Amino acid sequence: MAKRNSAAANSYVQQCEKPEKGSIVPSAVELEESTDLRRWRLADDRGRQTWHYMSTDEGAKSWPQSTVDRYHLGLELDLPSLPRAETPLASAFNALSFFSHLQLPPGNWASEYGGPMFLLPGLVIGWYVTKTAVPVPIATEIKRYLFARQNPEDGGWGLHIEGTSTVFGTAMNYVVLRLLGATEEDERVLRARGKLHDLGGAVNGPHWAKFWLSVLGVMEWDAVNPVPPELWLLPDWVPFAPWRWWIHMRQVFLPMSFIASKHFSFPLTPLTRQLQEELYIQPYSSINFASHRNSISPQDNFYPKSVLLGTINWTLVNIWNPYLRTSSLANRAEQWTFDLIRREDENTHYANLGPVSAPMNLLACYIHDGEGSYSVERHRERMFDFLWMKNEGMLMNGTNGVQTWDTAFLIQAVVDAGMAEDSRWRHMLTKALEFLDDQQIREDCEEQKICYRQRRKGAWAFSTREQGYTVSDCTSEALKSIIMLQQLPGFPTLVSDDRLKDAIDTLLTMQNASGGFASYEPARGSEYLEYLNAAEVFDGIMVEYDYPECTTAVVTALSIFSKHFPEYRKQDIAKSKAGALKYIRKAQRVDGSWYGSWGICFTYAGMFALESLASVGEHYENSARVRKACEFFLNKQMDDGGWGESYRSCETGIYTQHADSQVVQTCWALIGLMEAKYPDREPLEKAVRLLMARQRPQGGWEQEAIEGVFNKSW
């Protein structure tokens, strides 16, 4: 199965007719509204997940659709209804019975990681300008997803699936639909264009939108604020040198600066000529694009540019570029940025950090290496790793998956529920352990210091080993899961003591001076770098920060490791834990809450923070801060016994109640209260009854509202 699936993944980019010039789908093909969902299959090759469409009856018969496929596609499952749970433990047993059917052959679980509505446009425009052929089933399902997620009230799209319509979301997804064959007369397209015009047209889009529209050739580069690659030539000691930025920001800025310096614009086609007129409220030829460099719709201007950044941009446009920037300096900067792009590609096996930078790296390689080059072909192949198929159509995940993260938590849930030694789950858990064993990163990056990468030997990534980025909480949760299982009778010791110690060595390099832990690497720059945030739609993206979630994961990993290896780096671990707990205590707000960054929001962070404090013996009975945190949770409990927090909490920094209680957030609140040993059982039992009432007959639960918003706004 793995070999067949791998071969299918490697050839999928070729599974379509050759498109005509100026198109990415064959011009003779009129896309249907949808494909046959029964023909989709999910391949998993050592964690690399890609969806494939069986266009022939023979292909569909040779690769039967699995329970996992049908589950993610929203199709009826051939699974029995389970006996109705009368106790919480029986409910957990039913849940595990259901979840066991969703495990993939390598031992991991797959999951949608969608929500953002600004990812597909970069991919589809990247395909278009690199003349990449797109399989018709994929084009069909992307269109269907965008129409399914179109705002029913005004016809636009927002920054994410629950957000209000913006220029960024509306202009970019409008372009995607048109590139994939939607006609300008389609009623849904007409509504989207009307909303875009109501917002003032594409000139009011944020920086990233203007970048991609200029690449496509439907906007002039004069409208794009500078992205100078010369910043990469600055000495490392400079306080605002790019290596100090948050990893996601610098990996986006890197190819963006290369492409912008080249002023690459795709040659006009009949379609893009039409788009030049459709995206604006006045004739294209009459627009003074330079006057719109700082134009932005209020709906998009979540994080307005600072006066400092505005001054810098003016200086770059009016003094640096026309008078001081020599061609030799520009060439040197472009050469160095592309060298760093190549290192990123090689260190990630062309998977790249994420779905924003990956299409940019594809385009940079297309510009530098040429259309038929090895690098371009590898990127084309890898783009499918980000695509996810569901009942609404095809979306683009926020990463190439959550394989390690989900697998680690499944193991911990089974162990904590006391079910790990039940022989019925032995095979499932052993496969999960084998997956984590396979996914540990065994070596540091090539020329790690030159490409500004954090130590990664012994770490785990969020998704797969090939992606290869150290993440503090993913490493911690995987480490905990492995130790938990390997200490139980009947489970093999797959990860050696030395490899566990490698993980600890990496974690101890990731602590900030505050005592808190960041995500990918310790903070390298000052928060003042946020004054250089040019994205406009995201906040808190320029540097790494402390996170209660990441800090808790590390604290608990260090604790469980020290129980089994009490002498290894004993003093270093004690010092690290003391600093981390000091940060957790200091980060608590007056009302007893913690602000979360990787889930929504106060509920998510509160669960983790209480777990941290519990790990060192702080509970409701002996800790005033824990009592205050419990009071915060209980004050938010809804009448039906559940908890429900809106994504608006992430944007405003103030707890905002969701209209309905949510299963996931109810679980988070329960975990926090149970970690705190909250003494009154009644509110906890009420919440558990809600969870049991919402459980489906086969053991699972329905997907409800979104559970995470990152960088405060997506």
Buried (B, 14 or more C-beta within 10 A) or exposed (E): EEEEBBEBBEEBBEBBEEBEEBBBBBEEBEBEEBBEBEBBBBBBBBBBBBBBBBBEEEBBEEBEBBBBBBBBBEBEBEBEEBEEBEEBEBBBBBBBBBBBBBBBBBBBBBBBBBBBBBBBBBBBBBBBBBBBBBBBBBBBBBBBBBBBBBBEEBBBBBBBBBBEBBBBBBBBBBBBBBBBBBEBEBEBBEBBBBBBBBBBBBBBBBBBBBBBBBBBBBBBBBBBBBBBBBBBBBEEEEEBBBBBBBBBBBBBBBBBBBBBBBEBBBEBBEBBBEBBEBBBBEEBEEBEBEEBBBBBBEBBBBBEBBEEBBEBBBEBBEEBEEEEBEEEEBEBBBEBBBEBBBBBBBBBBBBBBBBBBBBBBBBBBBBBBEEEEEBBBBBBBBBBBBBBBBEBBBBBBBBBBBBBBBBBBBBBBBBEBEBBBEEEBBEBBBBBBBBBBBBBBEEBBEEBEEBBBBBBBBBBBBBBBBBBBBBBBBBBBBBBBBBBBBEEEEBEEBBEEEBBBBBBBBBBBBBBEBBBBBBBBBBBBEEEBBBBBBBBBBBBBBBBBBBBBBBBBBBBBBBBBBEEBEEBBEEEBEBBBEBBBEBBBEBBBEEBBBBBBBBBBBBBBBBBBBBBBBBBEBBBEEBEBBBBBBBBBBEBBBEBBBBBBBBBBBBEEEBBBBEEBBBBBBBBBBBBBBBBBBEEEEBBEBBBBBBBEBBEEBBBBEEBBBBBBBBBBB
